[in-house]
Amino acid sequence: MADRGLNFFHHKKEDEAPKYAEDGTLIVETATVEVHGQDAVKGHSTKEHISEAAALVAGGYALYESHRAKTDSDNAGRHKLEEEIVAATAAGAALFGVHEHHAKKTAKKAADE
């Protein structure tokens, strides 16, 4: 099986030895992709809009769970817990939107230069 190249545990060729740093840690080489210009601005803008929509939907669902906690007294604890979880998700999505807005401004400034 190894002679046909189907051994997935060894991705490198046998003649290539792994590289180690001076402290003994393994050096892993990764490929990086750089996005320049308007592509970066468009990508950040898209992520910003998606995070705004996610924050809006999560906020609406948190309001719905708050209402259900008041009306469904048998499962009020579960609805309160779900409300807290969804509220935290909405806050995280909003903060990610702010982050992407600042990244978009930085990418736009870099594209103009």
A tleap script that builds the chain and sets N, CA, C and O, in Angstrom:
source leaprc.protein.ff14SB
mol = sequence {
  NMET ALA ASP ARG GLY LEU ASN PHE PHE HIE
  HIE LYS LYS GLU ASP GLU ALA PRO LYS TYR
  ALA GLU ASP GLY THR LEU ILE VAL GLU THR
  ALA THR VAL GLU VAL HIE GLY GLN ASP ALA
  VAL LYS GLY HIE SER THR LYS GLU HIE ILE
  SER GLU ALA ALA ALA LEU VAL ALA GLY GLY
  TYR ALA LEU TYR GLU SER HIE ARG ALA LYS
  THR ASP SER ASP ASN ALA GLY ARG HIE LYS
  LEU GLU GLU GLU ILE VAL ALA ALA THR ALA
  ALA GLY ALA ALA LEU PHE GLY VAL HIE GLU
  HIE HIE ALA LYS LYS THR ALA LYS LYS ALA
  ALA ASP CGLU
}
set mol.1.N position { 0.820 -1.194 0.000 }
set mol.1.CA position { 0.000 0.000 0.000 }
set mol.1.C position { 0.866 1.261 0.000 }
set mol.1.O position { 0.504 2.253 -0.633 }
set mol.2.N position { 1.986 1.238 0.689 }
set mol.2.CA position { 2.858 2.402 0.747 }
set mol.2.C position { 3.558 2.659 -0.579 }
set mol.2.O position { 3.934 3.795 -0.869 }
set mol.3.N position { 3.740 1.607 -1.395 }
set mol.3.CA position { 4.433 1.799 -2.655 }
set mol.3.C position { 3.587 2.549 -3.674 }
set mol.3.O position { 4.136 3.102 -4.626 }
set mol.4.N position { 2.257 2.586 -3.503 }
set mol.4.CA position { 1.394 3.315 -4.427 }
set mol.4.C position { 1.126 4.739 -3.949 }
set mol.4.O position { 0.404 5.477 -4.619 }
set mol.5.N position { 1.682 5.140 -2.823 }
set mol.5.CA position { 1.498 6.489 -2.338 }
set mol.5.C position { 0.205 6.711 -1.590 }
set mol.5.O position { -0.269 7.845 -1.525 }
set mol.6.N position { -0.388 5.667 -1.019 }
set mol.6.CA position { -1.645 5.808 -0.315 }
set mol.6.C position { -1.466 5.919 1.198 }
set mol.6.O position { -2.450 5.857 1.936 }
set mol.7.N position { -0.267 6.077 1.659 }
set mol.7.CA position { -0.023 6.232 3.081 }
set mol.7.C position { -0.182 7.706 3.423 }
set mol.7.O position { 0.665 8.515 3.044 }
set mol.8.N position { -1.232 8.069 4.120 }
set mol.8.CA position { -1.546 9.466 4.380 }
set mol.8.C position { -0.803 10.043 5.582 }
set mol.8.O position { -0.956 11.225 5.889 }
set mol.9.N position { -0.004 9.229 6.262 }
set mol.9.CA position { 0.703 9.717 7.434 }
set mol.9.C position { 2.023 10.383 7.083 }
set mol.9.O position { 2.604 11.071 7.922 }
set mol.10.N position { 2.509 10.195 5.867 }
set mol.10.CA position { 3.770 10.790 5.442 }
set mol.10.C position { 3.506 11.604 4.183 }
set mol.10.O position { 3.509 11.073 3.072 }
set mol.11.N position { 3.281 12.890 4.372 }
set mol.11.CA position { 2.964 13.745 3.236 }
set mol.11.C position { 4.205 14.184 2.474 }
set mol.11.O position { 4.130 14.492 1.285 }
set mol.12.N position { 5.345 14.214 3.154 }
set mol.12.CA position { 6.573 14.663 2.504 }
set mol.12.C position { 7.287 13.474 1.879 }
set mol.12.O position { 7.038 12.320 2.231 }
set mol.13.N position { 8.159 13.774 0.968 }
set mol.13.CA position { 8.970 12.732 0.368 }
set mol.13.C position { 9.947 12.208 1.410 }
set mol.13.O position { 10.282 12.904 2.368 }
set mol.14.N position { 10.394 10.989 1.215 }
set mol.14.CA position { 11.259 10.367 2.217 }
set mol.14.C position { 12.624 11.036 2.306 }
set mol.14.O position { 13.253 10.996 3.363 }
set mol.15.N position { 13.096 11.647 1.230 }
set mol.15.CA position { 14.413 12.265 1.264 }
set mol.15.C position { 14.409 13.633 1.940 }
set mol.15.O position { 15.476 14.168 2.239 }
set mol.16.N position { 13.230 14.210 2.189 }
set mol.16.CA position { 13.146 15.497 2.859 }
set mol.16.C position { 13.059 15.286 4.363 }
set mol.16.O position { 12.100 14.701 4.866 }
set mol.17.N position { 14.059 15.765 5.065 }
set mol.17.CA position { 14.072 15.630 6.528 }
set mol.17.C position { 13.311 16.810 7.138 }
set mol.17.O position { 13.361 17.913 6.594 }
set mol.18.N position { 12.610 16.604 8.249 }
set mol.18.CA position { 11.911 17.728 8.890 }
set mol.18.C position { 12.901 18.733 9.450 }
set mol.18.O position { 14.017 18.372 9.824 }
set mol.19.N position { 12.493 19.996 9.509 }
set mol.19.CA position { 13.363 21.065 9.984 }
set mol.19.C position { 13.003 21.395 11.427 }
set mol.19.O position { 11.829 21.485 11.785 }
set mol.20.N position { 14.035 21.573 12.250 }
set mol.20.CA position { 13.835 21.883 13.664 }
set mol.20.C position { 14.535 23.185 14.011 }
set mol.20.O position { 15.583 23.504 13.451 }
set mol.21.N position { 13.949 23.937 14.940 }
set mol.21.CA position { 14.568 25.168 15.431 }
set mol.21.C position { 15.643 24.804 16.451 }
set mol.21.O position { 15.821 23.635 16.793 }
set mol.22.N position { 16.360 25.830 16.934 }
set mol.22.CA position { 17.435 25.589 17.892 }
set mol.22.C position { 16.920 25.025 19.216 }
set mol.22.O position { 17.630 24.283 19.894 }
set mol.23.N position { 15.682 25.376 19.585 }
set mol.23.CA position { 15.144 24.871 20.849 }
set mol.23.C position { 14.491 23.502 20.699 }
set mol.23.O position { 13.958 22.971 21.673 }
set mol.24.N position { 14.520 22.924 19.514 }
set mol.24.CA position { 14.010 21.583 19.308 }
set mol.24.C position { 12.588 21.505 18.789 }
set mol.24.O position { 12.075 20.404 18.585 }
set mol.25.N position { 11.930 22.644 18.567 }
set mol.25.CA position { 10.562 22.614 18.065 }
set mol.25.C position { 10.569 22.432 16.557 }
set mol.25.O position { 11.481 22.889 15.869 }
set mol.26.N position { 9.555 21.769 16.059 }
set mol.26.CA position { 9.432 21.493 14.639 }
set mol.26.C position { 9.004 22.752 13.896 }
set mol.26.O position { 8.082 23.442 14.330 }
set mol.27.N position { 9.655 23.054 12.792 }
set mol.27.CA position { 9.315 24.210 11.972 }
set mol.27.C position { 8.351 23.745 10.889 }
set mol.27.O position { 8.675 22.861 10.096 }
set mol.28.N position { 7.168 24.342 10.861 }
set mol.28.CA position { 6.159 23.990 9.883 }
set mol.28.C position { 6.049 25.137 8.889 }
set mol.28.O position { 5.845 26.286 9.280 }
set mol.29.N position { 6.183 24.825 7.608 }
set mol.29.CA position { 6.084 25.837 6.572 }
set mol.29.C position { 4.652 25.875 6.057 }
set mol.29.O position { 4.089 24.843 5.691 }
set mol.30.N position { 4.068 27.062 6.029 }
set mol.30.CA position { 2.701 27.217 5.538 }
set mol.30.C position { 2.703 28.194 4.378 }
set mol.30.O position { 3.588 29.043 4.266 }
set mol.31.N position { 1.728 28.069 3.534 }
set mol.31.CA position { 1.578 28.981 2.412 }
set mol.31.C position { 0.684 30.136 2.835 }
set mol.31.O position { -0.347 29.926 3.474 }
set mol.32.N position { 1.070 31.337 2.487 }
set mol.32.CA position { 0.257 32.507 2.796 }
set mol.32.C position { -0.243 33.118 1.498 }
set mol.32.O position { 0.466 33.155 0.492 }
set mol.33.N position { -1.452 33.586 1.544 }
set mol.33.CA position { -2.055 34.227 0.378 }
set mol.33.C position { -2.331 35.672 0.750 }
set mol.33.O position { -3.039 35.952 1.717 }
set mol.34.N position { -1.773 36.578 -0.017 }
set mol.34.CA position { -1.983 37.993 0.254 }
set mol.34.C position { -3.021 38.535 -0.718 }
set mol.34.O position { -2.967 38.283 -1.922 }
set mol.35.N position { -3.957 39.277 -0.167 }
set mol.35.CA position { -4.999 39.886 -0.979 }
set mol.35.C position { -4.738 41.387 -0.980 }
set mol.35.O position { -4.596 42.000 0.078 }
set mol.36.N position { -4.678 41.964 -2.151 }
set mol.36.CA position { -4.354 43.382 -2.273 }
set mol.36.C position { -5.517 44.137 -2.898 }
set mol.36.O position { -6.363 43.569 -3.589 }
set mol.37.N position { -5.528 45.407 -2.634 }
set mol.37.CA position { -6.419 46.305 -3.335 }
set mol.37.C position { -7.882 46.139 -3.011 }
set mol.37.O position { -8.268 45.923 -1.862 }
set mol.38.N position { -8.688 46.246 -4.052 }
set mol.38.CA position { -10.132 46.250 -3.891 }
set mol.38.C position { -10.678 44.891 -3.442 }
set mol.38.O position { -11.762 44.828 -2.862 }
set mol.39.N position { -9.941 43.800 -3.701 }
set mol.39.CA position { -10.400 42.486 -3.246 }
set mol.39.C position { -10.461 42.428 -1.728 }
set mol.39.O position { -11.398 41.864 -1.163 }
set mol.40.N position { -9.467 43.010 -1.066 }
set mol.40.CA position { -9.455 43.018 0.401 }
set mol.40.C position { -10.583 43.887 0.940 }
set mol.40.O position { -11.236 43.518 1.915 }
set mol.41.N position { -10.816 45.028 0.319 }
set mol.41.CA position { -11.884 45.923 0.761 }
set mol.41.C position { -13.236 45.245 0.591 }
set mol.41.O position { -14.092 45.324 1.472 }
set mol.42.N position { -13.425 44.582 -0.539 }
set mol.42.CA position { -14.694 43.891 -0.797 }
set mol.42.C position { -14.910 42.749 0.187 }
set mol.42.O position { -16.025 42.549 0.669 }
set mol.43.N position { -13.855 42.000 0.489 }
set mol.43.CA position { -13.964 40.892 1.436 }
set mol.43.C position { -14.338 41.367 2.833 }
set mol.43.O position { -15.200 40.775 3.483 }
set mol.44.N position { -13.693 42.434 3.296 }
set mol.44.CA position { -14.011 42.973 4.620 }
set mol.44.C position { -15.419 43.564 4.638 }
set mol.44.O position { -16.131 43.452 5.636 }
set mol.45.N position { -15.812 44.184 3.549 }
set mol.45.CA position { -17.148 44.760 3.480 }
set mol.45.C position { -18.217 43.667 3.534 }
set mol.45.O position { -19.239 43.826 4.201 }
set mol.46.N position { -17.978 42.563 2.831 }
set mol.46.CA position { -18.921 41.453 2.841 }
set mol.46.C position { -19.038 40.858 4.239 }
set mol.46.O position { -20.142 40.598 4.717 }
set mol.47.N position { -17.903 40.643 4.892 }
set mol.47.CA position { -17.931 40.094 6.251 }
set mol.47.C position { -18.616 41.052 7.222 }
set mol.47.O position { -19.302 40.619 8.148 }
set mol.48.N position { -18.430 42.345 7.008 }
set mol.48.CA position { -19.087 43.339 7.867 }
set mol.48.C position { -20.608 43.255 7.720 }
set mol.48.O position { -21.331 43.288 8.715 }
set mol.49.N position { -21.089 43.148 6.483 }
set mol.49.CA position { -22.532 43.067 6.258 }
set mol.49.C position { -23.118 41.764 6.810 }
set mol.49.O position { -24.219 41.764 7.360 }
set mol.50.N position { -22.396 40.673 6.668 }
set mol.50.CA position { -22.872 39.393 7.200 }
set mol.50.C position { -22.948 39.449 8.722 }
set mol.50.O position { -23.903 38.946 9.314 }
set mol.51.N position { -21.952 40.053 9.358 }
set mol.51.CA position { -21.976 40.136 10.821 }
set mol.51.C position { -23.082 41.063 11.304 }
set mol.51.O position { -23.670 40.821 12.359 }
set mol.52.N position { -23.377 42.120 10.550 }
set mol.52.CA position { -24.501 42.986 10.924 }
set mol.52.C position { -25.822 42.220 10.856 }
set mol.52.O position { -26.668 42.348 11.741 }
set mol.53.N position { -25.990 41.428 9.805 }
set mol.53.CA position { -27.213 40.637 9.678 }
set mol.53.C position { -27.309 39.588 10.779 }
set mol.53.O position { -28.388 39.352 11.323 }
set mol.54.N position { -26.185 38.959 11.107 }
set mol.54.CA position { -26.180 37.953 12.171 }
set mol.54.C position { -26.521 38.578 13.516 }
set mol.54.O position { -27.254 37.985 14.307 }
set mol.55.N position { -25.997 39.765 13.781 }
set mol.55.CA position { -26.310 40.451 15.032 }
set mol.55.C position { -27.790 40.813 15.097 }
set mol.55.O position { -28.409 40.704 16.155 }
set mol.56.N position { -28.353 41.238 13.986 }
set mol.56.CA position { -29.770 41.589 13.937 }
set mol.56.C position { -30.652 40.365 14.182 }
set mol.56.O position { -31.608 40.432 14.955 }
set mol.57.N position { -30.338 39.263 13.534 }
set mol.57.CA position { -31.123 38.045 13.697 }
set mol.57.C position { -31.000 37.508 15.123 }
set mol.57.O position { -31.995 37.109 15.727 }
set mol.58.N position { -29.787 37.499 15.656 }
set mol.58.CA position { -29.582 36.997 17.017 }
set mol.58.C position { -30.279 37.879 18.042 }
set mol.58.O position { -30.838 37.376 19.016 }
set mol.59.N position { -30.252 39.189 17.830 }
set mol.59.CA position { -30.959 40.092 18.735 }
set mol.59.C position { -32.456 39.869 18.711 }
set mol.59.O position { -33.109 39.892 19.754 }
set mol.60.N position { -33.001 39.653 17.529 }
set mol.60.CA position { -34.429 39.367 17.407 }
set mol.60.C position { -34.807 38.061 18.079 }
set mol.60.O position { -35.848 37.966 18.729 }
set mol.61.N position { -33.953 37.050 17.922 }
set mol.61.CA position { -34.235 35.770 18.560 }
set mol.61.C position { -34.122 35.869 20.077 }
set mol.61.O position { -34.853 35.188 20.797 }
set mol.62.N position { -33.207 36.715 20.575 }
set mol.62.CA position { -33.092 36.924 22.015 }
set mol.62.C position { -34.363 37.583 22.556 }
set mol.62.O position { -34.831 37.230 23.638 }
set mol.63.N position { -34.917 38.530 21.815 }
set mol.63.CA position { -36.178 39.146 22.232 }
set mol.63.C position { -37.310 38.120 22.232 }
set mol.63.O position { -38.159 38.127 23.124 }
set mol.64.N position { -37.322 37.247 21.242 }
set mol.64.CA position { -38.339 36.203 21.172 }
set mol.64.C position { -38.230 35.261 22.381 }
set mol.64.O position { -39.242 34.908 22.987 }
set mol.65.N position { -37.001 34.857 22.727 }
set mol.65.CA position { -36.806 33.970 23.871 }
set mol.65.C position { -37.178 34.670 25.174 }
set mol.65.O position { -37.679 34.027 26.096 }
set mol.66.N position { -36.941 35.970 25.263 }
set mol.66.CA position { -37.350 36.728 26.442 }
set mol.66.C position { -38.866 36.702 26.588 }
set mol.66.O position { -39.385 36.529 27.691 }
set mol.67.N position { -39.570 36.872 25.483 }
set mol.67.CA position { -41.025 36.823 25.500 }
set mol.67.C position { -41.510 35.424 25.879 }
set mol.67.O position { -42.445 35.286 26.669 }
set mol.68.N position { -40.881 34.387 25.322 }
set mol.68.CA position { -41.275 33.012 25.631 }
set mol.68.C position { -41.019 32.658 27.095 }
set mol.68.O position { -41.753 31.864 27.683 }
set mol.69.N position { -39.967 33.256 27.686 }
set mol.69.CA position { -39.696 33.000 29.102 }
set mol.69.C position { -40.821 33.545 29.969 }
set mol.69.O position { -41.142 32.965 31.007 }
set mol.70.N position { -41.419 34.652 29.554 }
set mol.70.CA position { -42.517 35.235 30.324 }
set mol.70.C position { -43.818 34.474 30.129 }
set mol.70.O position { -44.594 34.329 31.073 }
set mol.71.N position { -44.071 33.985 28.917 }
set mol.71.CA position { -45.350 33.348 28.626 }
set mol.71.C position { -45.364 31.856 28.933 }
set mol.71.O position { -46.412 31.326 29.303 }
set mol.72.N position { -44.258 31.171 28.794 }
set mol.72.CA position { -44.181 29.731 29.017 }
set mol.72.C position { -43.528 29.488 30.376 }
set mol.72.O position { -42.314 29.306 30.464 }
set mol.73.N position { -44.336 29.487 31.433 }
set mol.73.CA position { -43.775 29.398 32.783 }
set mol.73.C position { -43.193 28.021 33.083 }
set mol.73.O position { -42.327 27.902 33.950 }
set mol.74.N position { -43.645 26.980 32.391 }
set mol.74.CA position { -43.110 25.643 32.636 }
set mol.74.C position { -41.652 25.524 32.195 }
set mol.74.O position { -40.859 24.855 32.857 }
set mol.75.N position { -41.298 26.159 31.098 }
set mol.75.CA position { -39.940 26.080 30.558 }
set mol.75.C position { -39.226 27.421 30.619 }
set mol.75.O position { -38.386 27.711 29.768 }
set mol.76.N position { -39.544 28.239 31.605 }
set mol.76.CA position { -38.973 29.583 31.682 }
set mol.76.C position { -37.459 29.556 31.850 }
set mol.76.O position { -36.755 30.389 31.279 }
set mol.77.N position { -36.960 28.611 32.623 }
set mol.77.CA position { -35.512 28.518 32.834 }
set mol.77.C position { -34.757 28.247 31.549 }
set mol.77.O position { -33.706 28.834 31.292 }
set mol.78.N position { -35.314 27.341 30.739 }
set mol.78.CA position { -34.673 27.022 29.466 }
set mol.78.C position { -34.680 28.231 28.542 }
set mol.78.O position { -33.687 28.502 27.867 }
set mol.79.N position { -35.793 28.960 28.508 }
set mol.79.CA position { -35.888 30.124 27.630 }
set mol.79.C position { -34.953 31.238 28.085 }
set mol.79.O position { -34.376 31.940 27.254 }
set mol.80.N position { -34.799 31.406 29.396 }
set mol.80.CA position { -33.862 32.422 29.901 }
set mol.80.C position { -32.433 32.063 29.528 }
set mol.80.O position { -31.649 32.934 29.150 }
set mol.81.N position { -32.089 30.774 29.635 }
set mol.81.CA position { -30.752 30.329 29.268 }
set mol.81.C position { -30.495 30.557 27.780 }
set mol.81.O position { -29.435 31.052 27.396 }
set mol.82.N position { -31.471 30.192 26.944 }
set mol.82.CA position { -31.311 30.407 25.506 }
set mol.82.C position { -31.231 31.887 25.177 }
set mol.82.O position { -30.510 32.280 24.260 }
set mol.83.N position { -31.964 32.712 25.915 }
set mol.83.CA position { -31.896 34.155 25.692 }
set mol.83.C position { -30.489 34.683 25.974 }
set mol.83.O position { -29.961 35.493 25.212 }
set mol.84.N position { -29.885 34.222 27.071 }
set mol.84.CA position { -28.531 34.668 27.414 }
set mol.84.C position { -27.511 34.222 26.368 }
set mol.84.O position { -26.615 34.982 26.001 }
set mol.85.N position { -27.652 33.001 25.899 }
set mol.85.CA position { -26.718 32.481 24.897 }
set mol.85.C position { -26.827 33.269 23.598 }
set mol.85.O position { -25.817 33.635 22.996 }
set mol.86.N position { -28.052 33.525 23.174 }
set mol.86.CA position { -28.260 34.238 21.907 }
set mol.86.C position { -27.854 35.707 22.051 }
set mol.86.O position { -27.365 36.309 21.096 }
set mol.87.N position { -28.054 36.281 23.231 }
set mol.87.CA position { -27.619 37.666 23.447 }
set mol.87.C position { -26.098 37.774 23.367 }
set mol.87.O position { -25.571 38.739 22.814 }
set mol.88.N position { -25.398 36.794 23.914 }
set mol.88.CA position { -23.932 36.793 23.816 }
set mol.88.C position { -23.488 36.623 22.363 }
set mol.88.O position { -22.507 37.230 21.932 }
set mol.89.N position { -24.209 35.801 21.618 }
set mol.89.CA position { -23.897 35.622 20.200 }
set mol.89.C position { -24.116 36.917 19.424 }
set mol.89.O position { -23.328 37.262 18.544 }
set mol.90.N position { -25.183 37.629 19.754 }
set mol.90.CA position { -25.462 38.905 19.081 }
set mol.90.C position { -24.363 39.921 19.383 }
set mol.90.O position { -23.929 40.661 18.499 }
set mol.91.N position { -23.921 39.950 20.631 }
set mol.91.CA position { -22.840 40.879 20.993 }
set mol.91.C position { -21.553 40.521 20.263 }
set mol.91.O position { -20.838 41.406 19.792 }
set mol.92.N position { -21.254 39.230 20.168 }
set mol.92.CA position { -20.053 38.804 19.450 }
set mol.92.C position { -20.115 39.149 17.978 }
set mol.92.O position { -19.116 39.574 17.397 }
set mol.93.N position { -21.272 38.973 17.371 }
set mol.93.CA position { -21.421 39.309 15.953 }
set mol.93.C position { -21.277 40.811 15.732 }
set mol.93.O position { -20.686 41.246 14.744 }
set mol.94.N position { -21.822 41.600 16.660 }
set mol.94.CA position { -21.691 43.059 16.535 }
set mol.94.C position { -20.237 43.498 16.675 }
set mol.94.O position { -19.776 44.373 15.943 }
set mol.95.N position { -19.521 42.891 17.612 }
set mol.95.CA position { -18.101 43.241 17.779 }
set mol.95.C position { -17.276 42.806 16.576 }
set mol.95.O position { -16.333 43.495 16.187 }
set mol.96.N position { -17.625 41.663 15.983 }
set mol.96.CA position { -16.921 41.245 14.780 }
set mol.96.C position { -17.196 42.212 13.634 }
set mol.96.O position { -16.316 42.466 12.812 }
set mol.97.N position { -18.412 42.753 13.574 }
set mol.97.CA position { -18.742 43.751 12.569 }
set mol.97.C position { -17.914 45.018 12.726 }
set mol.97.O position { -17.465 45.604 11.741 }
set mol.98.N position { -17.714 45.437 13.975 }
set mol.98.CA position { -16.875 46.616 14.240 }
set mol.98.C position { -15.437 46.331 13.822 }
set mol.98.O position { -14.780 47.180 13.220 }
set mol.99.N position { -14.950 45.128 14.143 }
set mol.99.CA position { -13.591 44.747 13.750 }
set mol.99.C position { -13.433 44.778 12.229 }
set mol.99.O position { -12.451 45.314 11.716 }
set mol.100.N position { -14.395 44.207 11.515 }
set mol.100.CA position { -14.316 44.184 10.055 }
set mol.100.C position { -14.436 45.588 9.463 }
set mol.100.O position { -13.842 45.868 8.421 }
set mol.101.N position { -15.187 46.464 10.105 }
set mol.101.CA position { -15.292 47.843 9.634 }
set mol.101.C position { -13.929 48.525 9.702 }
set mol.101.O position { -13.525 49.214 8.765 }
set mol.102.N position { -13.222 48.329 10.816 }
set mol.102.CA position { -11.894 48.932 10.945 }
set mol.102.C position { -10.895 48.276 9.986 }
set mol.102.O position { -10.019 48.953 9.447 }
set mol.103.N position { -11.021 46.971 9.771 }
set mol.103.CA position { -10.138 46.295 8.822 }
set mol.103.C position { -10.405 46.785 7.400 }
set mol.103.O position { -9.479 46.911 6.599 }
set mol.104.N position { -11.673 47.061 7.090 }
set mol.104.CA position { -12.028 47.583 5.762 }
set mol.104.C position { -11.421 48.968 5.559 }
set mol.104.O position { -10.903 49.274 4.485 }
set mol.105.N position { -11.487 49.804 6.597 }
set mol.105.CA position { -10.897 51.137 6.484 }
set mol.105.C position { -9.388 51.052 6.280 }
set mol.105.O position { -8.825 51.810 5.490 }
set mol.106.N position { -8.731 50.135 6.986 }
set mol.106.CA position { -7.287 49.963 6.841 }
set mol.106.C position { -6.936 49.443 5.449 }
set mol.106.O position { -5.968 49.895 4.837 }
set mol.107.N position { -7.731 48.486 4.950 }
set mol.107.CA position { -7.463 47.942 3.618 }
set mol.107.C position { -7.712 48.999 2.537 }
set mol.107.O position { -6.989 49.053 1.542 }
set mol.108.N position { -8.732 49.839 2.734 }
set mol.108.CA position { -9.001 50.889 1.767 }
set mol.108.C position { -7.863 51.907 1.742 }
set mol.108.O position { -7.475 52.399 0.682 }
set mol.109.N position { -7.336 52.213 2.931 }
set mol.109.CA position { -6.212 53.146 3.019 }
set mol.109.C position { -4.974 52.548 2.346 }
set mol.109.O position { -4.236 53.261 1.666 }
set mol.110.N position { -4.743 51.244 2.529 }
set mol.110.CA position { -3.587 50.581 1.909 }
set mol.110.C position { -3.769 50.481 0.392 }
set mol.110.O position { -2.792 50.560 -0.353 }
set mol.111.N position { -5.003 50.310 -0.066 }
set mol.111.CA position { -5.250 50.205 -1.507 }
set mol.111.C position { -5.053 51.548 -2.199 }
set mol.111.O position { -4.651 51.590 -3.362 }
set mol.112.N position { -5.330 52.638 -1.504 }
set mol.112.CA position { -5.163 53.962 -2.084 }
set mol.112.C position { -3.711 54.360 -2.215 }
set mol.112.O position { -3.369 55.208 -3.039 }
set mol.113.N position { -2.859 53.760 -1.417 }
set mol.113.CA position { -1.422 54.133 -1.450 }
set mol.113.C position { -0.674 53.460 -2.549 }
set mol.113.O position { 0.528 53.674 -2.699 }
savepdb mol mol.pdb
quit
